[in-house]
Amino acid sequence: MQTIQELQAQLASGSTTAEKLAQASLEKIESTKNLNAYISVLNDRALERAKESDKRRAEGKSLGALDGIPVAVKDNMCLTGTRTTAASKILDNFVAPYTATALEKLEAAGAIIVGKTNMDEFAMGSSNETSYYGPVKNPLDESRVPGGSSGGSAVAVASGTVPCALGSDTGGSIRQPAACTGVVGLKPTYGRVSRYGLLAYASSLDQIGPFGSTVRDCATLLGAICGIDPHDNTTSTRPTEDFTAKLGTGVKGKVIGVPKEYFGEGLDAECKAAIENMLKKMEAEGATIKEVSLPHISYAVSSYYIIATAEASSNLSRYDGVRYGYRSPEARKLFDLYAKSRSEGFGKEVQRRILLGSYVLSAGFYDAYYVQAQKVRRLITDDFTEAFKTCDVIASPTMPGLPLKCGMNESDPMAVYLSDIYTVSLNLAGLPGVSVPCGTAGGLPVGLQWIGKPFQEADLLAVAEATEKLAK
């Protein structure tokens, strides 16, 4: 699949139409069904919207850069009249009665949503193996996971079914699958994009963001979906920006912070070499490399899994078999209705996290775990604030190594949890981050994560695009 820019040029010249692009996308989805990247394919809806786009273009009323462009969205975002399952049995037949703000904005810009992508159940996982609809396969190596939880969206882009897609990121769920599949994945600043209509996992950590084959595609998509939303009081009041404005400005004069804690034990040697090689190229382009310290970062994974599971335990209490979703046919009493519906409707990983969250929120352990984790969250945020006093952006690995082998979620769940070791801190601090391919190791892509100051996505994307060019 070509980039948004290339497709727009073809649409403008008349060498193709939105309907042809949608049809080609749908055909590609069908031919790559073995990857299991989609839960729902919206054939009729997509073709109808594509025809509307062509009519607008013929009348000279094109809506801009995304008008007529096929897009895929993660299946935890509501879209009126379509199944929204969060890859869970408990929502297998749930049809959304309203549309998420991000998707509303996407369609208002003329984008054609062709399908809802597979994911880890309720976004809980880093391997895309916890889905009720089966695992997503990595198109680069089917023996390895595509990353999660937004693995379906990453694979949708990597396999060429769409030029761009939306995912959600709670602890690395956009950046990590982007690294696993060799695409670009952006987690915006918390509050940059509305969460209204996103099925909640951990509300203080969740953020919707774009995937693309290029940094420019991600910047274009972000510009369409961000902005204040009266339905979500955590959205920022900052005006929408042109996130493509600083692309092409390079890294000359930029100070790049390199946390010493991120490049020590636990980082695969080949991945480390690929990242260090890119940093040398950056230095040759006029950037200054400066060591910084994030002294509390070793506590990030622990505090993240306490806070995330606590919020999940609360958010998922609404799935009780009473109001909507799966209801156990075996239930005869009220307690059985709750217990059976939830135990039959939720998968093992979701149950594990609900139990852990309920435990850390219980009366005897709230202060010992949850309160302490929130204090650590503050310290990690302060560490980043201090580091940014001496640098413009921070460089880190996206993952500690290559994509994990399939099946490790069952055999070694701790290894899967630790694959987010470099990404969870950004969600705790609410910072923007983008993963860009910077080289290869063992024939597979290595992701370099760029971390930016709050609401400085335009500057962050400029550095990311420079990486993209140097990696070619």
KAGI-V459126 format. One record per residue. RES is the residue in three letters. SS is DSSP state (hx for helix, st for strand, lp for the rest). PSI is psi in degrees with one decimal (NA if undefined). OMEGA is omega in whole degrees, 0 to 359 (none if undefined). Layout:
# KAGI-V459126
res:RES ss:SS psi:PSI omega:OMEGA
res:RES ss:SS psi:PSI omega:OMEGA
This chain:
# KAGI-V459126
res:MET ss:lp psi:135.5 omega:181
res:GLN ss:lp psi:173.8 omega:181
res:THR ss:lp psi:167.0 omega:177
res:ILE ss:hx psi:-44.9 omega:180
res:GLN ss:hx psi:-46.7 omega:181
res:GLU ss:hx psi:-41.7 omega:180
res:LEU ss:hx psi:-37.8 omega:178
res:GLN ss:hx psi:-37.4 omega:178
res:ALA ss:hx psi:-39.5 omega:179
res:GLN ss:hx psi:-39.9 omega:178
res:LEU ss:hx psi:-42.3 omega:181
res:ALA ss:hx psi:-35.7 omega:181
res:SER ss:hx psi:-15.8 omega:181
res:GLY ss:lp psi:7.3 omega:180
res:SER ss:lp psi:-12.6 omega:173
res:THR ss:lp psi:175.6 omega:178
res:THR ss:lp psi:162.3 omega:177
res:ALA ss:hx psi:-37.0 omega:179
res:GLU ss:hx psi:-40.7 omega:178
res:LYS ss:hx psi:-39.1 omega:178
res:LEU ss:hx psi:-43.2 omega:179
res:ALA ss:hx psi:-42.2 omega:180
res:GLN ss:hx psi:-41.7 omega:179
res:ALA ss:hx psi:-39.4 omega:178
res:SER ss:hx psi:-45.1 omega:180
res:LEU ss:hx psi:-37.0 omega:178
res:GLU ss:hx psi:-38.6 omega:178
res:LYS ss:hx psi:-37.8 omega:176
res:ILE ss:hx psi:-44.0 omega:180
res:GLU ss:hx psi:-41.0 omega:183
res:SER ss:hx psi:-13.4 omega:178
res:THR ss:lp psi:25.7 omega:181
res:LYS ss:hx psi:-27.1 omega:180
res:ASN ss:hx psi:-21.4 omega:180
res:LEU ss:hx psi:-15.7 omega:177
res:ASN ss:lp psi:37.8 omega:184
res:ALA ss:lp psi:-19.3 omega:185
res:TYR ss:st psi:143.1 omega:171
res:ILE ss:st psi:-44.0 omega:179
res:SER ss:st psi:133.6 omega:176
res:VAL ss:st psi:126.6 omega:189
res:LEU ss:lp psi:62.9 omega:186
res:ASN ss:hx psi:-62.1 omega:186
res:ASP ss:hx psi:-43.7 omega:181
res:ARG ss:hx psi:-44.2 omega:181
res:ALA ss:hx psi:-44.9 omega:182
res:LEU ss:hx psi:-36.6 omega:178
res:GLU ss:hx psi:-45.3 omega:179
res:ARG ss:hx psi:-35.0 omega:179
res:ALA ss:hx psi:-41.1 omega:178
res:LYS ss:hx psi:-38.8 omega:178
res:GLU ss:hx psi:-39.5 omega:178
res:SER ss:hx psi:-44.1 omega:179
res:ASP ss:hx psi:-38.1 omega:179
res:LYS ss:hx psi:-42.7 omega:178
res:ARG ss:hx psi:-44.8 omega:182
res:ARG ss:hx psi:-41.3 omega:180
res:ALA ss:hx psi:-29.6 omega:180
res:GLU ss:lp psi:1.7 omega:180
res:GLY ss:lp psi:26.1 omega:183
res:LYS ss:lp psi:33.0 omega:180
res:SER ss:lp psi:141.8 omega:184
res:LEU ss:lp psi:-1.9 omega:177
res:GLY ss:lp psi:-156.5 omega:191
res:ALA ss:lp psi:-25.0 omega:183
res:LEU ss:lp psi:-3.8 omega:184
res:ASP ss:lp psi:118.1 omega:179
res:GLY ss:lp psi:0.9 omega:183
res:ILE ss:lp psi:127.6 omega:177
res:PRO ss:st psi:135.9 omega:180
res:VAL ss:st psi:145.0 omega:173
res:ALA ss:st psi:150.6 omega:181
res:VAL ss:st psi:144.1 omega:180
res:LYS ss:st psi:142.4 omega:187
res:ASP ss:lp psi:33.3 omega:168
res:ASN ss:lp psi:17.7 omega:177
res:MET ss:st psi:127.0 omega:185
res:CYS ss:lp psi:137.9 omega:176
res:LEU ss:lp psi:114.2 omega:187
res:THR ss:lp psi:128.2 omega:175
res:GLY ss:lp psi:3.7 omega:179
res:THR ss:lp psi:154.2 omega:175
res:ARG ss:st psi:135.6 omega:175
res:THR ss:lp psi:100.7 omega:194
res:THR ss:lp psi:-17.5 omega:190
res:ALA ss:lp psi:25.4 omega:179
res:ALA ss:lp psi:34.0 omega:182
res:SER ss:lp psi:143.5 omega:175
res:LYS ss:hx psi:-32.8 omega:186
res:ILE ss:hx psi:-21.0 omega:178
res:LEU ss:hx psi:24.0 omega:185
res:ASP ss:lp psi:-38.3 omega:183
res:ASN ss:lp psi:16.6 omega:182
res:PHE ss:lp psi:125.6 omega:177
res:VAL ss:st psi:122.5 omega:186
res:ALA ss:lp psi:130.9 omega:179
res:PRO ss:lp psi:-2.4 omega:180
res:TYR ss:lp psi:172.7 omega:183
res:THR ss:lp psi:135.8 omega:176
res:ALA ss:lp psi:144.6 omega:182
res:THR ss:hx psi:-41.7 omega:181
res:ALA ss:hx psi:-39.3 omega:180
res:LEU ss:hx psi:-33.4 omega:176
res:GLU ss:hx psi:-44.7 omega:179
res:LYS ss:hx psi:-38.9 omega:180
res:LEU ss:hx psi:-47.5 omega:180
res:GLU ss:hx psi:-30.0 omega:177
res:ALA ss:hx psi:-24.5 omega:177
res:ALA ss:lp psi:-0.1 omega:176
res:GLY ss:lp psi:0.4 omega:180
res:ALA ss:lp psi:148.1 omega:182
res:ILE ss:st psi:109.8 omega:179
res:ILE ss:st psi:113.4 omega:185
res:VAL ss:st psi:-17.1 omega:181
res:GLY ss:st psi:165.2 omega:177
res:LYS ss:st psi:126.0 omega:190
res:THR ss:st psi:153.5 omega:179
res:ASN ss:lp psi:159.7 omega:187
res:MET ss:lp psi:168.1 omega:169
res:ASP ss:lp psi:142.7 omega:184
res:GLU ss:hx psi:124.9 omega:183
res:PHE ss:hx psi:29.1 omega:178
res:ALA ss:hx psi:21.2 omega:181
res:MET ss:lp psi:94.6 omega:179
res:GLY ss:lp psi:162.2 omega:180
res:SER ss:lp psi:14.6 omega:185
res:SER ss:lp psi:-9.4 omega:185
res:ASN ss:lp psi:34.6 omega:177
res:GLU ss:lp psi:-1.9 omega:183
res:THR ss:lp psi:4.5 omega:180
res:SER ss:lp psi:139.4 omega:174
res:TYR ss:lp psi:-23.8 omega:184
res:TYR ss:lp psi:14.2 omega:177
res:GLY ss:lp psi:162.5 omega:184
res:PRO ss:lp psi:151.9 omega:171
res:VAL ss:lp psi:144.4 omega:181
res:LYS ss:lp psi:143.9 omega:179
res:ASN ss:lp psi:118.8 omega:183
res:PRO ss:lp psi:-17.2 omega:180
res:LEU ss:lp psi:-26.9 omega:179
res:ASP ss:lp psi:102.4 omega:187
res:GLU ss:lp psi:-7.6 omega:176
res:SER ss:lp psi:-7.5 omega:181
res:ARG ss:st psi:155.8 omega:181
res:VAL ss:lp psi:156.8 omega:177
res:PRO ss:lp psi:4.2 omega:186
res:GLY ss:lp psi:165.6 omega:181
res:GLY ss:lp psi:175.3 omega:6
res:SER ss:lp psi:-10.4 omega:184
res:SER ss:lp psi:35.5 omega:183
res:GLY ss:hx psi:-35.5 omega:180
res:GLY ss:hx psi:-41.6 omega:179
res:SER ss:hx psi:-40.5 omega:179
res:ALA ss:hx psi:-44.1 omega:180
res:VAL ss:hx psi:-34.3 omega:177
res:ALA ss:hx psi:-39.5 omega:178
res:VAL ss:hx psi:-46.2 omega:183
res:ALA ss:hx psi:-31.4 omega:181
res:SER ss:lp psi:-1.9 omega:175
res:GLY ss:lp psi:15.5 omega:178
res:THR ss:lp psi:-29.8 omega:177
res:VAL ss:lp psi:155.6 omega:177
res:PRO ss:lp psi:-21.2 omega:183
res:CYS ss:st psi:162.2 omega:183
res:ALA ss:st psi:164.1 omega:175
res:LEU ss:st psi:141.6 omega:172
res:GLY ss:st psi:-176.7 omega:173
res:SER ss:st psi:149.6 omega:187
res:ASP ss:st psi:114.2 omega:179
res:THR ss:lp psi:-32.7 omega:178
res:GLY ss:lp psi:17.0 omega:183
res:GLY ss:lp psi:11.0 omega:190
res:SER ss:lp psi:-6.2 omega:169
res:ILE ss:lp psi:-48.7 omega:186
res:ARG ss:hx psi:-40.7 omega:183
res:GLN ss:hx psi:-48.3 omega:176
res:PRO ss:hx psi:-28.2 omega:175
res:ALA ss:hx psi:-43.0 omega:179
res:ALA ss:hx psi:-39.0 omega:182
res:CYS ss:hx psi:-29.3 omega:187
res:THR ss:hx psi:0.2 omega:176
res:GLY ss:lp psi:28.7 omega:176
res:VAL ss:lp psi:-178.7 omega:179
res:VAL ss:st psi:134.2 omega:179
res:GLY ss:st psi:129.3 omega:185
res:LEU ss:st psi:126.2 omega:168
res:LYS ss:st psi:113.6 omega:180
res:PRO ss:lp psi:170.6 omega:172
res:THR ss:lp psi:142.1 omega:177
res:TYR ss:lp psi:128.0 omega:181
res:GLY ss:lp psi:-9.9 omega:180
res:ARG ss:lp psi:-36.8 omega:182
res:VAL ss:st psi:135.1 omega:180
res:SER ss:lp psi:141.2 omega:175
res:ARG ss:lp psi:1.9 omega:180
res:TYR ss:lp psi:124.2 omega:181
res:GLY ss:lp psi:-2.4 omega:174
res:LEU ss:st psi:123.1 omega:180
res:LEU ss:lp psi:119.8 omega:191
res:ALA ss:lp psi:136.0 omega:167
res:TYR ss:lp psi:-69.2 omega:177
res:ALA ss:lp psi:103.2 omega:194
res:SER ss:lp psi:-31.5 omega:181
res:SER ss:lp psi:-1.3 omega:183
res:LEU ss:lp psi:-30.0 omega:185
res:ASP ss:lp psi:139.9 omega:172
res:GLN ss:st psi:134.2 omega:177
res:ILE ss:st psi:141.8 omega:178
res:GLY ss:st psi:170.8 omega:186
res:PRO ss:st psi:154.4 omega:166
res:PHE ss:st psi:148.4 omega:174
res:GLY ss:st psi:164.8 omega:176
res:SER ss:lp psi:-16.0 omega:177
res:THR ss:lp psi:161.8 omega:177
res:VAL ss:hx psi:-40.0 omega:181
res:ARG ss:hx psi:-38.8 omega:178
res:ASP ss:hx psi:-41.7 omega:178
res:CYS ss:hx psi:-41.5 omega:179
res:ALA ss:hx psi:-41.2 omega:179
res:THR ss:hx psi:-44.5 omega:182
res:LEU ss:hx psi:-41.5 omega:179
res:LEU ss:hx psi:-40.5 omega:180
res:GLY ss:hx psi:-27.9 omega:182
res:ALA ss:hx psi:-28.3 omega:190
res:ILE ss:hx psi:-9.6 omega:186
res:CYS ss:st psi:173.5 omega:177
res:GLY ss:lp psi:162.3 omega:182
res:ILE ss:lp psi:146.4 omega:181
res:ASP ss:st psi:119.7 omega:179
res:PRO ss:lp psi:-18.1 omega:178
res:HIS ss:lp psi:-14.4 omega:183
res:ASP ss:st psi:104.4 omega:185
res:ASN ss:lp psi:4.0 omega:173
res:THR ss:lp psi:-1.8 omega:178
res:THR ss:lp psi:145.7 omega:181
res:SER ss:lp psi:150.5 omega:177
res:THR ss:lp psi:-0.4 omega:180
res:ARG ss:lp psi:142.5 omega:179
res:PRO ss:lp psi:154.6 omega:176
res:THR ss:lp psi:139.4 omega:182
res:GLU ss:lp psi:166.6 omega:168
res:ASP ss:lp psi:100.9 omega:185
res:PHE ss:lp psi:-2.9 omega:176
res:THR ss:lp psi:-6.1 omega:189
res:ALA ss:lp psi:-35.4 omega:184
res:LYS ss:lp psi:3.4 omega:179
res:LEU ss:lp psi:138.2 omega:181
res:GLY ss:lp psi:-3.6 omega:181
res:THR ss:lp psi:-11.5 omega:175
res:GLY ss:lp psi:-165.9 omega:185
res:VAL ss:lp psi:4.9 omega:180
res:LYS ss:lp psi:126.5 omega:181
res:GLY ss:lp psi:-7.8 omega:179
res:LYS ss:lp psi:143.0 omega:174
res:VAL ss:st psi:117.9 omega:182
res:ILE ss:st psi:119.5 omega:178
res:GLY ss:st psi:133.8 omega:178
res:VAL ss:st psi:106.2 omega:182
res:PRO ss:st psi:124.6 omega:181
res:LYS ss:hx psi:-27.7 omega:181
res:GLU ss:hx psi:-20.9 omega:184
res:TYR ss:hx psi:-11.6 omega:186
res:PHE ss:lp psi:28.9 omega:179
res:GLY ss:lp psi:-137.1 omega:183
res:GLU ss:lp psi:140.8 omega:177
res:GLY ss:lp psi:-15.6 omega:180
res:LEU ss:lp psi:125.5 omega:180
res:ASP ss:lp psi:135.7 omega:186
res:ALA ss:hx psi:-41.4 omega:181
res:GLU ss:hx psi:-39.7 omega:178
res:CYS ss:hx psi:-41.9 omega:178
res:LYS ss:hx psi:-43.8 omega:181
res:ALA ss:hx psi:-40.9 omega:180
res:ALA ss:hx psi:-40.5 omega:180
res:ILE ss:hx psi:-44.1 omega:180
res:GLU ss:hx psi:-34.5 omega:177
res:ASN ss:hx psi:-40.9 omega:178
res:MET ss:hx psi:-39.2 omega:179
res:LEU ss:hx psi:-34.4 omega:176
res:LYS ss:hx psi:-39.7 omega:177
res:LYS ss:hx psi:-39.1 omega:178
res:MET ss:hx psi:-41.9 omega:180
res:GLU ss:hx psi:-41.0 omega:179
res:ALA ss:hx psi:-24.8 omega:179
res:GLU ss:lp psi:-0.7 omega:177
res:GLY ss:lp psi:4.0 omega:176
res:ALA ss:lp psi:156.2 omega:175
res:THR ss:st psi:127.3 omega:179
res:ILE ss:st psi:126.3 omega:184
res:LYS ss:st psi:128.8 omega:177
res:GLU ss:st psi:133.6 omega:175
res:VAL ss:st psi:171.4 omega:181
res:SER ss:lp psi:139.9 omega:174
res:LEU ss:lp psi:78.5 omega:192
res:PRO ss:lp psi:-23.4 omega:183
res:HIS ss:lp psi:9.3 omega:187
res:ILE ss:hx psi:-23.0 omega:180
res:SER ss:hx psi:-16.3 omega:180
res:TYR ss:hx psi:1.1 omega:188
res:ALA ss:hx psi:-49.1 omega:183
res:VAL ss:hx psi:-43.4 omega:180
res:SER ss:hx psi:-48.7 omega:181
res:SER ss:hx psi:-36.7 omega:179
res:TYR ss:hx psi:-48.4 omega:184
res:TYR ss:hx psi:-20.8 omega:173
res:ILE ss:hx psi:-50.1 omega:182
res:ILE ss:hx psi:-46.0 omega:183
res:ALA ss:hx psi:-44.0 omega:181
res:THR ss:hx psi:-33.1 omega:177
res:ALA ss:hx psi:-45.5 omega:180
res:GLU ss:hx psi:-35.6 omega:178
res:ALA ss:hx psi:-42.2 omega:179
res:SER ss:hx psi:-40.1 omega:179
res:SER ss:hx psi:-47.9 omega:183
res:ASN ss:hx psi:-37.7 omega:185
res:LEU ss:hx psi:0.9 omega:177
res:SER ss:hx psi:-18.1 omega:181
res:ARG ss:hx psi:-18.9 omega:180
res:TYR ss:lp psi:85.5 omega:190
res:ASP ss:lp psi:5.1 omega:180
res:GLY ss:lp psi:5.2 omega:184
res:VAL ss:lp psi:-55.4 omega:189
res:ARG ss:lp psi:-44.7 omega:180
res:TYR ss:lp psi:168.1 omega:180
res:GLY ss:lp psi:-171.6 omega:185
res:TYR ss:lp psi:138.3 omega:174
res:ARG ss:lp psi:126.4 omega:182
res:SER ss:lp psi:129.3 omega:178
res:PRO ss:lp psi:-10.9 omega:183
res:GLU ss:lp psi:-11.0 omega:186
res:ALA ss:lp psi:131.3 omega:179
res:ARG ss:lp psi:-23.1 omega:180
res:LYS ss:lp psi:165.6 omega:183
res:LEU ss:hx psi:-45.1 omega:180
res:PHE ss:hx psi:-42.4 omega:179
res:ASP ss:hx psi:-36.3 omega:179
res:LEU ss:hx psi:-48.4 omega:179
res:TYR ss:hx psi:-52.8 omega:188
res:ALA ss:hx psi:-47.1 omega:183
res:LYS ss:hx psi:-41.4 omega:181
res:SER ss:hx psi:-42.3 omega:183
res:ARG ss:hx psi:-39.7 omega:181
res:SER ss:hx psi:-30.5 omega:178
res:GLU ss:hx psi:-30.3 omega:185
res:GLY ss:hx psi:-32.0 omega:180
res:PHE ss:lp psi:143.6 omega:175
res:GLY ss:lp psi:175.6 omega:184
res:LYS ss:hx psi:-44.1 omega:183
res:GLU ss:hx psi:-39.9 omega:178
res:VAL ss:hx psi:-43.1 omega:178
res:GLN ss:hx psi:-41.4 omega:180
res:ARG ss:hx psi:-43.9 omega:183
res:ARG ss:hx psi:-33.9 omega:176
res:ILE ss:hx psi:-43.7 omega:180
res:LEU ss:hx psi:-43.7 omega:179
res:LEU ss:hx psi:-42.1 omega:179
res:GLY ss:hx psi:-40.6 omega:178
res:SER ss:hx psi:-36.0 omega:180
res:TYR ss:hx psi:-48.5 omega:184
res:VAL ss:hx psi:-16.1 omega:177
res:LEU ss:hx psi:-7.1 omega:183
res:SER ss:lp psi:156.8 omega:188
res:ALA ss:lp psi:-39.6 omega:184
res:GLY ss:lp psi:-13.9 omega:187
res:PHE ss:lp psi:-2.7 omega:182
res:TYR ss:hx psi:-51.2 omega:181
res:ASP ss:hx psi:-37.4 omega:184
res:ALA ss:hx psi:-31.9 omega:184
res:TYR ss:hx psi:-63.4 omega:188
res:TYR ss:hx psi:-47.9 omega:181
res:VAL ss:hx psi:-41.5 omega:179
res:GLN ss:hx psi:-39.7 omega:179
res:ALA ss:hx psi:-37.7 omega:178
res:GLN ss:hx psi:-32.8 omega:176
res:LYS ss:hx psi:-41.6 omega:177
res:VAL ss:hx psi:-38.8 omega:177
res:ARG ss:hx psi:-42.0 omega:178
res:ARG ss:hx psi:-42.5 omega:180
res:LEU ss:hx psi:-40.4 omega:179
res:ILE ss:hx psi:-41.7 omega:176
res:THR ss:hx psi:-43.2 omega:179
res:ASP ss:hx psi:-35.7 omega:177
res:ASP ss:hx psi:-45.1 omega:179
res:PHE ss:hx psi:-41.7 omega:179
res:THR ss:hx psi:-43.5 omega:180
res:GLU ss:hx psi:-43.4 omega:181
res:ALA ss:hx psi:-39.0 omega:183
res:PHE ss:lp psi:-7.3 omega:175
res:LYS ss:lp psi:-21.1 omega:184
res:THR ss:lp psi:2.1 omega:180
res:CYS ss:lp psi:162.7 omega:180
res:ASP ss:lp psi:-41.7 omega:178
res:VAL ss:st psi:163.3 omega:178
res:ILE ss:st psi:136.1 omega:179
res:ALA ss:st psi:139.9 omega:176
res:SER ss:st psi:162.7 omega:169
res:PRO ss:st psi:153.2 omega:171
res:THR ss:lp psi:-38.2 omega:182
res:MET ss:lp psi:156.1 omega:179
res:PRO ss:lp psi:-14.7 omega:181
res:GLY ss:lp psi:-162.2 omega:178
res:LEU ss:lp psi:164.8 omega:177
res:PRO ss:lp psi:139.1 omega:182
res:LEU ss:lp psi:154.8 omega:174
res:LYS ss:st psi:147.3 omega:178
res:CYS ss:lp psi:144.5 omega:176
res:GLY ss:lp psi:-8.5 omega:183
res:MET ss:hx psi:-19.6 omega:177
res:ASN ss:hx psi:-31.8 omega:178
res:GLU ss:hx psi:-43.8 omega:187
res:SER ss:hx psi:-31.2 omega:183
res:ASP ss:lp psi:72.2 omega:183
res:PRO ss:hx psi:-28.4 omega:180
res:MET ss:hx psi:-38.1 omega:177
res:ALA ss:hx psi:-36.1 omega:179
res:VAL ss:hx psi:-43.3 omega:178
res:TYR ss:hx psi:-41.9 omega:184
res:LEU ss:hx psi:-10.8 omega:177
res:SER ss:lp psi:-13.9 omega:178
res:ASP ss:lp psi:16.2 omega:188
res:ILE ss:lp psi:-31.0 omega:182
res:TYR ss:lp psi:-8.4 omega:187
res:THR ss:lp psi:-30.8 omega:188
res:VAL ss:hx psi:-28.4 omega:183
res:SER ss:hx psi:-31.3 omega:180
res:LEU ss:hx psi:-35.7 omega:178
res:ASN ss:hx psi:-37.9 omega:178
res:LEU ss:hx psi:-38.0 omega:182
res:ALA ss:hx psi:-8.2 omega:179
res:GLY ss:lp psi:21.2 omega:186
res:LEU ss:lp psi:156.3 omega:174
res:PRO ss:lp psi:147.1 omega:178
res:GLY ss:st psi:147.2 omega:180
res:VAL ss:st psi:136.0 omega:176
res:SER ss:st psi:128.8 omega:181
res:VAL ss:st psi:135.6 omega:176
res:PRO ss:st psi:132.4 omega:183
res:CYS ss:st psi:0.8 omega:182
res:GLY ss:st psi:-165.4 omega:180
res:THR ss:st psi:159.6 omega:173
res:ALA ss:st psi:126.6 omega:182
res:GLY ss:lp psi:28.9 omega:179
res:GLY ss:lp psi:3.8 omega:180
res:LEU ss:st psi:153.3 omega:184
res:PRO ss:st psi:148.7 omega:174
res:VAL ss:st psi:129.0 omega:181
res:GLY ss:st psi:131.7 omega:173
res:LEU ss:st psi:124.4 omega:181
res:GLN ss:st psi:124.0 omega:173
res:TRP ss:st psi:130.8 omega:182
res:ILE ss:st psi:130.8 omega:183
res:GLY ss:lp psi:170.1 omega:175
res:LYS ss:lp psi:156.1 omega:181
res:PRO ss:lp psi:129.9 omega:176
res:PHE ss:lp psi:20.6 omega:177
res:GLN ss:lp psi:42.5 omega:181
res:GLU ss:hx psi:-34.9 omega:181
res:ALA ss:hx psi:-43.5 omega:177
res:ASP ss:hx psi:-40.6 omega:180
res:LEU ss:hx psi:-44.0 omega:182
res:LEU ss:hx psi:-29.5 omega:177
res:ALA ss:hx psi:-41.6 omega:178
res:VAL ss:hx psi:-40.7 omega:180
res:ALA ss:hx psi:-39.9 omega:180
res:GLU ss:hx psi:-34.4 omega:177
res:ALA ss:hx psi:-38.5 omega:176
res:THR ss:hx psi:-45.3 omega:181
res:GLU ss:hx psi:-44.0 omega:181
res:LYS ss:hx psi:-40.7 omega:181
res:LEU ss:hx psi:-22.4 omega:181
res:ALA ss:hx psi:-14.7 omega:184
res:LYS ss:lp psi:NA omega:none
